[in-house]
Amino acid sequence: MSSSDRVATLRSLIRILTAASEIVIKEWEAEDMREINGLAKTNLPSHELFDAQRAFIGSCNMCIDIVDEPLNRLLDISYSVSASRALFLAVLTNIPDILDGGDNLEGVAISQLSRATGVREDELARILRLLSTKAIFTEVRQDHFANSHIGRILVKNKPLQSIVLLLYVAVFSQALQLELSMHHLPATLLDSSSTRSAFQRAAGTELSYFDYFGEEREQADAFAVSKYPYLDIFSSAMVGFNQGCSPPLIADFPWASLSPATVVDVGGGVGSMSLDLAKAFPSLRFVVQDLPVVIEQARAVWETEYAEAVSTGRVQLMAHDFLMEQPVKAADVYMLRYVLHDWPDDKCVAIFSRLREAMGPKSRILVAEMVIHPTSGSTWLKNAPRPLPANHGQPHERTPEQFAGIAKRAGLEVKKIWECRGPISIVEMCTG
């Protein structure tokens, strides 16, 4: 990019930033007025605010890409792994909760934090300063720390803490630790004769990701909290993801128009999405399906959160492997949320094929996933304003065209993609 092109691009980005900023400010002021008038705070941004937020963040990132020196950008990306490790250690040692018990203006002294966590002062201070540069914590004065507005959402929030722990829990540190899997990634990509994933190479197993962690195995580790520690943390993390992703999925798809209907939550974990839908739409019925050990966890969750739905038969918890024959025939909806991104295309075709065999003429499949918006744009999705890349600089997993290709191989077709006010979209499929 020439200097003149960079100038023109930067000015265009500043215009987008200015316009988006005014929308954000206007929405914040309106939120303050709602609070003054005693009205409930909304849990979702308006469509206008959501678009402005995406434009603002995408513009900020692109401004950094243009203004910063290339070497600095490469180093910043490389160092992001260190920040991830630091956040894992902070959550593991309960730092957000400890800081919550202190004075936000004065902060908690590093000496006190060291005593509470058992981590040496100098090392702990280095970790917290790194996270303060990422706005997770705040160093209010030298060697005194407090939660930032970001860090506060982790306080006493086990599901969100589990998201942070998910990729680092020691039960799979021997096999799935980032460095180990990444070490095997080049060989995996270059070996066209093998279908083994980087994870399988790193773990020394032929089992799939979830089969491996579903096995009962001896855990001689301080982090092991149960017979299935990884699955415990995974299930809790899915509830955490649900806190942010569920409201837009519920608000931006016409669930009410389905009523009455039976929704089969395929690979639904403990059923956190179905739980929210069951509370919001009383005429919907649900079948939550997952592996037996997960369904046992689900029973405990539903017993606490909505026992009546299970006891009356409105919600059924069913052990099922979605690669086997689907036992619920001709359901109105088969829903797969956060499922397909864990599986290669051939397995996704197999999963869809099992559902296709069970579907009735009016059945539909709803796939809730992060849909890649190609940087060049897509006819299925709303493109960002130029000079931003069409996807607002936010890459995800499969493109609409890739979903359509997988669906076609299973005898299905994509009817519509519902763009929701969050990272997850809903891909609606039918039998054609």
C-alpha positions in Angstrom: 0.0 0.0 0.0 1.4 3.3 -1.0 1.7 6.3 1.3 -1.2 8.1 -0.5 -3.4 4.9 -0.2 -2.6 4.7 3.5 -3.6 8.4 3.9 -6.9 7.9 2.1 -7.7 4.7 4.0 -6.8 6.2 7.4 -9.1 9.2 6.7 -11.9 6.9 5.7 -11.5 4.8 8.8 -11.5 8.0 11.0 -14.8 9.0 9.4 -16.3 5.5 10.2 -14.9 5.8 13.7 -16.5 9.2 14.2 -19.9 8.2 12.9 -19.8 4.9 14.9 -18.7 6.8 18.1 -21.7 9.1 17.9 -24.1 6.1 17.7 -22.4 4.4 20.7 -22.5 7.6 22.7 -26.1 8.2 21.9 -27.0 4.6 23.0 -25.0 4.9 26.2 -26.8 8.2 27.1 -30.1 6.5 26.4 -29.1 3.7 28.7 -28.3 6.1 31.5 -31.7 7.7 31.1 -33.4 4.3 31.3 -31.5 3.7 34.5 -32.4 7.1 35.9 -36.1 6.4 35.1 -35.9 3.0 36.9 -36.3 1.0 33.7 -34.6 -2.4 33.3 -31.3 -2.5 31.5 -31.4 -4.2 28.1 -29.3 -7.4 27.7 -28.9 -6.9 24.0 -27.6 -3.9 22.0 -30.0 -2.4 19.4 -29.3 -3.4 15.8 -28.0 0.1 15.2 -25.6 -0.1 18.2 -24.5 -3.6 17.2 -23.5 -2.5 13.7 -21.8 0.6 15.2 -19.8 -1.5 17.6 -18.6 -3.8 14.9 -17.7 -0.9 12.6 -15.8 0.8 15.5 -13.8 -2.2 16.6 -13.0 -3.2 13.0 -11.9 0.4 12.2 -9.7 0.5 15.4 -8.0 -2.7 14.5 -7.4 -1.6 10.9 -6.1 1.7 12.1 -3.5 -0.1 14.2 -2.6 -2.4 11.3 -2.0 0.7 9.1 -0.3 3.0 11.6 1.9 0.5 13.5 5.2 -0.8 12.2 4.9 -4.3 10.7 7.4 -5.8 13.0 5.5 -4.5 16.0 2.3 -6.0 14.7 4.0 -9.4 14.3 5.4 -9.3 17.8 2.1 -8.2 19.3 0.4 -11.2 17.7 3.1 -13.5 18.9 3.0 -12.2 22.5 -0.8 -12.7 22.7 0.0 -16.3 23.8 1.7 -14.9 26.9 -1.4 -12.9 27.7 -3.6 -16.0 27.4 -1.3 -17.9 29.8 -1.3 -15.0 32.2 -5.1 -14.9 32.3 -5.3 -18.7 32.9 -2.9 -18.3 35.9 -4.9 -15.4 37.2 -8.2 -17.3 37.1 -6.6 -20.5 38.4 -5.3 -18.6 41.5 -8.7 -16.8 42.0 -7.3 -13.3 41.4 -10.6 -11.7 40.2 -12.4 -12.9 43.3 -9.6 -11.8 45.6 -9.5 -8.3 44.1 -13.3 -8.1 44.4 -12.9 -8.1 48.2 -10.5 -5.1 48.1 -10.9 -1.4 47.6 -11.2 -0.5 43.9 -9.7 3.0 44.5 -6.8 1.8 46.6 -6.3 -1.6 45.0 -5.0 -4.8 46.7 -1.2 -4.8 47.4 0.9 -7.4 45.5 2.2 -8.6 48.9 -1.3 -9.5 50.0 -2.1 -11.1 46.7 1.1 -13.2 46.9 0.1 -14.5 50.4 -3.4 -15.3 49.2 -2.3 -17.2 46.1 1.1 -18.6 47.1 2.7 -17.1 44.0 6.0 -15.1 44.4 5.5 -11.4 44.4 7.8 -10.5 41.5 6.3 -13.2 39.2 2.7 -12.4 40.2 3.3 -8.6 39.7 4.6 -9.3 36.2 1.5 -11.4 35.3 -0.9 -8.7 36.6 0.9 -5.9 34.8 0.7 -7.8 31.6 -3.0 -8.3 32.1 -3.4 -4.6 33.1 -2.0 -3.6 29.7 -4.8 -5.8 28.2 -7.4 -3.9 30.5 -8.3 -7.1 32.5 -7.0 -5.5 35.7 -5.9 -2.0 36.7 -2.7 -1.0 38.5 -4.2 1.8 40.5 -0.9 2.7 42.0 2.5 0.9 42.0 2.1 -2.7 43.0 -1.6 -2.3 43.9 -4.2 -3.9 41.6 -8.0 -3.9 41.1 -10.4 -5.4 38.6 -11.2 -3.4 35.5 -14.7 -3.4 34.1 -13.6 -6.5 32.1 -12.1 -8.3 35.0 -15.2 -7.8 37.1 -17.3 -10.1 34.9 -15.1 -13.0 36.0 -15.9 -12.4 39.7 -17.6 -15.5 41.2 -18.6 -16.5 37.7 -17.6 -20.2 37.3 -18.9 -20.6 33.7 -16.8 -17.7 32.5 -13.8 -18.7 34.5 -14.2 -22.2 32.9 -13.9 -20.6 29.4 -10.5 -19.3 30.4 -9.5 -22.7 32.0 -10.8 -24.7 29.1 -7.7 -24.9 26.9 -5.3 -25.1 29.8 -6.6 -27.6 32.4 -3.9 -30.0 33.4 -6.0 -33.1 32.5 -5.0 -32.6 29.0 -1.8 -30.5 29.3 0.2 -33.5 28.3 -1.6 -33.9 25.0 -3.5 -30.7 24.1 -1.2 -28.1 25.5 -1.0 -25.4 22.9 2.7 -25.8 22.2 2.4 -29.5 21.7 -0.6 -29.4 19.3 1.0 -26.5 17.4 4.2 -28.5 17.2 2.4 -31.2 15.3 0.3 -28.8 13.2 2.8 -28.4 10.3 3.3 -32.1 9.9 -0.5 -32.6 10.0 -1.1 -30.0 7.3 1.7 -31.3 5.1 0.8 -35.0 5.4 -2.0 -35.4 2.8 -2.0 -39.2 3.2 -3.2 -39.1 6.8 -6.5 -37.9 8.3 -5.1 -37.7 11.9 -5.6 -34.3 13.5 -2.8 -32.3 15.3 -4.6 -33.2 18.5 -4.5 -36.9 17.8 -0.8 -36.7 16.9 -0.1 -34.7 20.1 -2.1 -37.0 22.3 -0.8 -40.2 20.7 -4.3 -41.5 20.1 -6.6 -42.5 17.3 -9.7 -41.4 19.4 -11.6 -38.3 18.5 -11.3 -35.2 20.7 -14.5 -35.9 22.8 -14.0 -39.7 22.9 -10.5 -39.1 24.3 -11.7 -36.9 27.1 -14.8 -39.0 27.8 -12.6 -42.0 28.7 -12.2 -42.7 32.4 -8.5 -42.4 33.2 -6.3 -42.0 36.3 -5.7 -38.3 37.0 -2.7 -37.6 39.2 -3.0 -33.8 39.0 -3.8 -31.0 41.5 -6.3 -29.6 39.0 -8.4 -32.8 38.7 -11.7 -32.2 40.5 -13.7 -35.2 39.4 -13.5 -38.4 37.4 -14.2 -36.4 34.3 -12.4 -33.0 35.0 -12.2 -31.9 31.4 -15.8 -32.6 30.7 -16.8 -30.8 33.9 -14.9 -27.7 32.8 -16.1 -28.0 29.2 -19.8 -28.2 30.3 -19.3 -25.2 32.6 -17.6 -23.3 29.8 -20.5 -23.9 27.5 -22.8 -22.3 30.1 -20.4 -19.4 30.1 -20.5 -19.1 26.3 -24.2 -19.2 26.6 -24.3 -16.1 28.8 -23.1 -13.9 25.9 -24.4 -15.8 22.9 -27.8 -17.0 24.0 -29.7 -13.7 24.2 -29.1 -12.7 20.5 -29.8 -16.3 19.3 -33.1 -16.1 21.2 -34.0 -12.5 20.2 -33.0 -12.6 16.5 -34.6 -15.9 15.4 -38.5 -16.2 15.3 -38.8 -19.0 17.8 -42.3 -17.9 18.7 -43.5 -18.6 15.2 -42.5 -22.3 15.7 -44.9 -22.9 18.6 -46.0 -25.5 19.3 -43.0 -27.5 18.3 -40.5 -30.1 19.5 -36.8 -29.0 19.4 -34.2 -31.7 19.5 -31.0 -30.1 20.9 -28.4 -32.4 19.2 -25.1 -32.5 21.0 -26.7 -30.0 23.4 -24.3 -30.4 26.4 -26.2 -29.8 29.6 -28.9 -28.0 27.5 -28.1 -24.4 28.5 -29.6 -23.1 25.2 -32.7 -25.2 25.6 -33.0 -24.0 29.2 -33.2 -20.4 28.1 -35.6 -21.2 25.2 -37.8 -23.3 27.5 -38.2 -20.4 29.9 -38.9 -17.9 27.1 -41.3 -20.0 25.0 -43.6 -22.1 27.1 -45.2 -23.9 24.1 -41.9 -25.4 22.9 -40.9 -28.9 23.9 -37.2 -30.1 24.0 -35.1 -33.2 23.8 -31.6 -32.6 24.9 -29.2 -35.1 23.5 -25.5 -35.8 24.4 -23.2 -38.5 25.6 -24.2 -40.3 28.8 -21.7 -38.6 31.1 -22.8 -35.2 29.9 -26.5 -36.1 30.3 -25.8 -37.0 33.9 -24.4 -33.5 34.4 -27.4 -32.1 32.6 -29.8 -33.7 35.1 -28.1 -31.8 37.9 -28.3 -28.5 36.0 -32.0 -28.9 35.2 -32.9 -30.1 38.7 -31.5 -26.8 40.0 -32.6 -24.4 37.2 -36.0 -25.8 35.9 -36.9 -29.1 37.5 -40.6 -28.8 36.6 -39.8 -28.9 32.9 -38.2 -32.3 33.2 -40.7 -33.7 35.7 -43.7 -32.8 33.5 -42.0 -34.4 30.4 -41.8 -31.1 28.6 -38.0 -31.5 28.5 -36.4 -34.9 27.9 -32.8 -35.6 28.6 -31.5 -38.3 26.3 -28.2 -40.1 26.0 -27.4 -40.2 22.3 -24.4 -40.3 19.9 -25.2 -38.0 17.0 -23.2 -40.2 14.6 -25.7 -43.0 15.2 -29.3 -43.2 14.0 -31.4 -40.3 15.3 -34.1 -41.9 17.6 -36.5 -38.8 17.5 -38.3 -38.9 14.2 -39.9 -36.1 12.3 -39.2 -33.4 15.0 -40.0 -29.8 14.0 -36.5 -28.6 14.7 -33.1 -30.3 15.1 -30.8 -27.8 16.6 -27.0 -28.0 16.6 -25.2 -25.3 18.6 -21.4 -25.1 18.8 -21.2 -28.7 17.4 -19.9 -28.7 13.8 -16.8 -26.5 14.4 -15.3 -29.5 16.2 -15.7 -31.8 13.2 -14.2 -32.1 9.7 -16.5 -31.9 6.7 -17.0 -35.7 6.2 -18.1 -36.1 9.8 -20.5 -33.1 9.4 -22.0 -34.8 6.4 -22.4 -37.9 8.5 -24.1 -36.0 11.3 -26.4 -34.2 8.8 -27.2 -37.5 7.0 -28.4 -39.1 10.3 -30.7 -36.1 10.8 -31.8 -36.1 7.2 -32.9 -39.8 7.7 -35.1 -38.8 10.7 -36.6 -35.6 9.3 -40.2 -35.2 8.3 -41.4 -33.0 5.4 -41.7 -30.0 7.7 -38.6 -30.6 9.8 -35.8 -28.1 9.7 -32.2 -28.0 11.0 -30.9 -24.9 12.8 -27.1 -24.7 13.0 -25.8 -22.1 15.5 -22.2 -21.5 14.7 -19.6 -18.7 14.0 -20.1 -18.2 10.2 -17.1 -16.9 8.3 -17.8 -13.7 6.5 -15.2 -13.8 3.7 -13.1 -10.6 3.5 -14.3 -10.2 -0.1 -18.0 -10.4 0.9 -20.8 -12.8 0.7 -24.3 -12.7 -0.9 -25.6 -14.4 2.2 -24.4 -11.8 4.7 -24.4 -8.0 5.3 -21.0 -6.5 4.3 -19.1 -3.9 6.4 -18.6 -0.4 5.0 -15.5 0.1 3.0 -12.5 0.4 3.5 -13.2 -2.2 6.2 -12.9 -5.9 5.1 -16.4 -7.2 4.5 -16.3 -9.2 7.7 -15.4 -6.2 10.0 -12.1 -7.9 10.5 -13.6 -10.8 12.5 -12.8 -14.2 11.0 -14.7 -17.2 12.2 -15.0 -20.9 11.1 -17.0 -22.0 7.9 -18.3 -19.7 5.2 -21.9 -19.8 4.1 -20.8 -21.5 0.9 -19.0 -24.2 2.9 -22.2 -24.8 5.0 -24.2 -25.0 1.7 -21.7 -27.5 0.3 -21.9 -29.8 3.4 -25.6 -29.6 3.4 -25.9 -30.5 -0.2 -23.8 -33.6 0.3 -26.3 -34.7 3.0 -29.3 -34.1 0.8 -30.1 -30.7 2.4 -30.1 -27.1 1.4 -29.4 -23.9 3.2 -32.7 -21.8 3.3 -31.4 -18.7 5.2 -28.7 -17.5 7.4 -30.0 -15.5 10.4 -27.4 -12.9 11.4 -27.7 -12.4 15.1 -26.4 -9.6 17.4 -23.4 -11.6 18.5 -20.6 -13.8 17.3 -23.0 -16.7 16.5 -25.4 -16.9 13.5 -28.1 -19.5 12.8 -27.9 -21.4 9.5 -31.4 -22.7 8.6 -31.5 -25.9 6.5 -34.3 -28.0 5.1 -34.8 -31.1 2.9 -35.2 -29.1 -0.3 
